[in-house]
């Protein structure tokens, strides 16, 4: 069994971090690992879930790992990028295996078209299969929302931040991809606004999770990128790096602060402590692999 390297920041597990970097009580527990029986190749299908989202009782969700699929080479084994895998059938088999975990069909899934925007699209049953089994009729969509049970939202990652949203009052969900550009554009807040406009969701009713992605220690950025975040969220989100003019950017903290500023309760936010770059043998990491990798995937759906 693969040993996950967890990354602590700002206090003990179970604590949050305020805008000045001080430990604070209230953060929900970290994501947990789940596994199924061995696959045909003898490898367990492993994935990650958030107990906070599970306890809402209305959703099924997961975040994939590299284990349990059929892709080969740089994309081994649970890859969801058709563009990076020489065998499309391998990718579809990976989808079928995850569909089995979620007790749905691949035909029930709909995929984003990620270009580091903050564009959000409402998905309906008419969108089922798009981006996976049939062409998309939309582009530049990094966030998706829906209130239709059984429609499985699907986004892709290899260091960027997955954001999950669940409103158990109005029975609505959202899933978003947020790299540094999306985070600078306050994607988390845009998702909260979109759910409010489309479904009547109130910020204090929404539960959110910041999923596995690159941690501060692994994410070096230039001074101009760091400045954007420091102006927006304070000094704690970007600390001086190992070289002059470089900074270490904390996308986990940045997204948490954006969600709290959008009105979410601290106890309604779960934040990962699993870094894709530190765990590049278990999770695909663009930075660790120099771009030679497959893609992880996030899935979220309202239960029927």
Secondary structure, 3 states (H helix, E strand, C coil): CCCCCECCCCCCCCEEECCCCCEEECCECCCEEEEEEECCCCCEEEEEECHHHHCCCCEEEEEECCCCCCCCHHHCCCCCCCCCCCCHHHHHHHHHHHHHHHCCCHHHEEECECCCCCCEEECCHHHCCECCCECCCCCCECEEEECCCCCEEEEEECCCEEEEEEECCCCEEEEEEECHHHHHCCHHHHHHHHHHHHHCCCHHHEEEEECCECCHHHCEEEHHHHHHHHHHHCHHHEEECCCCCEEEECHHHHHHHHHHHCCCCHHHEEECCEECCCCCCCCCCHHHHCCCCCCEEEEEEECC
